[in-house]
Amino acid sequence: MRKIQILPSLLAADYGRLAEEILRAEASGADALHLDMMDPNFVPNMSFGPDIVALVRRTAPAFYRNVHLMMRRPDLYVGKFAEAGAQTIQVHIEADCDIHETIRAIRSCGARPAVVINPETPVERLRPYLDEVDEILVMTVRPGHGGQKFMTQCLPKLSWLREARPEMDLMIDGGANEETVVQAADAGANQFVAGSYLFGKKDMKCAVDGLRERLARKP
């Protein structure tokens, strides 16, 4: 069974004190920090760039950096994000680039390659990449904004992927809380991104521990 991992999403942090928020997430005992990089041509929002990845590396060098490229052409930026300190780089299969080449580029930069699938995309479109990546992220909301409701219709994708690749790290992102992480875990997920749920709590460590405990005692 794959290790359970909790990843706070910096998208939900207080941007006026990012360094403090990064350290708060690290002190919570979370496994990694999830960093959403948005291209407004791909999603209806903008967020961070490589400088924020570099800020995380300077502020909390031991805190693992999981970088999600919500970009039309992620292939043009893989090198910049790897140089800034990205340790896992996730790219959407819906992007306008050669995904196989982009996966190879990520690995050649020394980062861990992963692919992402949007809620409306059929899970079978992941089949060509299953032997090339170390991780798959199933979006459980439409990408672009935090605080959305968890889409239960995405759960069968996790079940399909877990059956196809029992050893694969499977991540969900969107609408995570104590109830939805259990639904996702039952379907096959072992990595859980939580933005608003964790950064919205005064005591993030208590919230992270609560998610772990809830997952540990699930039926």
N, C-alpha and C positions, 0 to 999 in steps of 0.2 A: 504494500500500500504506500502511495506517495505521501510525503510529509505535508502536513497542513501548514499553510503560510498565510499570514495576514499582511496586507499592504495598504497603508494609508495613502490616499491620493492627494498630492499637494495642491491640486486644483481647488480643493475646498478650504485651503488655509487662508489665514489673514495675510494678504499680500503686503500690508504695511509693516509686518515684522516677520519676514520669511525665515530669516536665520533662526529666530526663536522657535518658530513653528517646525522647522526641520529638526531641531534638537528635541522638541517635545515629542515628535513622532518617533525619533530614535529611542528616547527614554521610555516610551510606552512598551518596549519589548517586541514591537512589530518586526517582521522578518526583512522587509525591504520598503523603500519609498517608491511609489508609483508616480511617474512624471508624464503628464499628458501634453504633447506638443501638437497644437492645432493649426492647420492651414485653412483659412476661411474659404478657400475654393473647394475644400473637401467636406468640411463641416461648417455649420452656421455660427462660428465663434473663433476667437483667437486666444492663444494663451502664451506659452513660454518658448524659449529658444535654447540653443546650446549653453548660453551664459548661465542659465538657471541650473543646468546639470553640473556645470563647473562650480557654481555656488554650493550645491549640495556636497560635492566632493571636498571642497575646502572646509565647509562647516562641520561635516560629519563624515570623515573619510572612510570609516569602517561600515557605514550604513549603505547596504546594497542599493544600487540605482537601476530601477526597472523603467525603461523609457518607451512610451507608446507614441508612435508617429502617426497621427491622424492627418495624413498628407496625401495630396494628389500624386506627388512625385517624391516619395521618401528616398528613392535611390540617389537623389542628388544631395542628400544631407546625411547619409549614413556615416561617412567619414568624419564630418564635423561633430556629430553627437558622440561617436566613439572616442574621438580625441578629447572631448569635453569630460568624458568619464562615464558614459553609459555602459553598463555591464550586461544588460539584456536590452535588445532593440526589437520592438514589435512593429510589424508593418501590416497594413490591411490588404487582404487579397483583392479588394475592390479598387485598389490604387491603379493609376495609369502607368505602370512600368512592368518590366519583366520580373516577376516575383522570384523565380528561381535564381536569377542573377543577383537580385537584391539580397536574398538569403545568403548566397555565397559571399557577397561583399561584407555582410555583417560578420560572418564567421572569420573572414580573412582579416578583419580589423581587431579580432580578439574578443568580440562580444558574443553573447549567446543569442542565436536567432530565434524569432518567434513570429507567428502570423496571427492575425486578428480577423474575425468574421462579424459582420453586422447582423442585426436581427432579421432583416428581410432577405439575406443571402442564403440560399440552400446549402446545408452542411456538406453535401457531396462535392461542392467546389473546393473543399479542403483536401480532397483525396490526393491530388498530385504532389502535395507538400508534406505529407505525413512522415515520410522518411528523411526529410531534410531539416526539420526544425526540432528544437528542444522543448518547446512550449507552445500552447495555443490559447489565445484569449477569445472567449465567447462574450460578445457584448450583450448585456441583459437590459440595456436601454439603448435608445438611438444616440450615437455619439455626438458630442458637441456641448452639452450642458450637464452640470451636476444636479443632484436633488430629484431626479426622475424616479418614477415608480418601476419596480422590478417587473420584467416581462416574463411571465411563467412560460409563455410559448417558446422560449429559447431553451428550456430544459432538455427537450429531446435531442438537441444537438450535442449536449454534454454526454448523454447516454450513448449516442452513436459513436462519438469520439472515444469514450472510455472502452467501449467494446472493440473498436478498431485498433487502439493503441493503449493497452492496459498500463504501460510504463510511463506514458506521457504526462507531463505537468499540464493540467487544465485549469485555466483561470477564468473567473467571471468578473465583470466590471459593470456596476450600475444597480442602484437600489438595494445595496447590501445592508442587512440588519440581522438581528438574532434569529429571525424566522427564515428569511430568504436564503441565508448562507446554508442552513440545514437542507432546504429544498435543493440547492445547487450541489451540495455534498452528496445527497442521496442520488443525484443524477450523474455524479462522477467527478465534480470539481474538487481540487485540493488547494487551490490558491484563490484568495478572496480580496479584491480591491474594495475599499470602503472609503469614501470621501466625506460627505456631509455627516454620515453616522459617527465617524471617529473625530474629525476636527470640530464637530459641533458639541462634543462633550468636554466639560471642564477637566475631567480626569480621563485622559485618553488611555492611560495604562489600565484603568479599571474596565474601560470599554473593550480594549483588545483582549484582556483576560476573560471578559464575559463571552466574547465570540469564541475563544478557544474552548472554554468550559461547555458552552452550548454545543459545539461540534463534537466534543469528546463524549457527551452523554446522549447524543442522538441515537435513536433506535437502530 
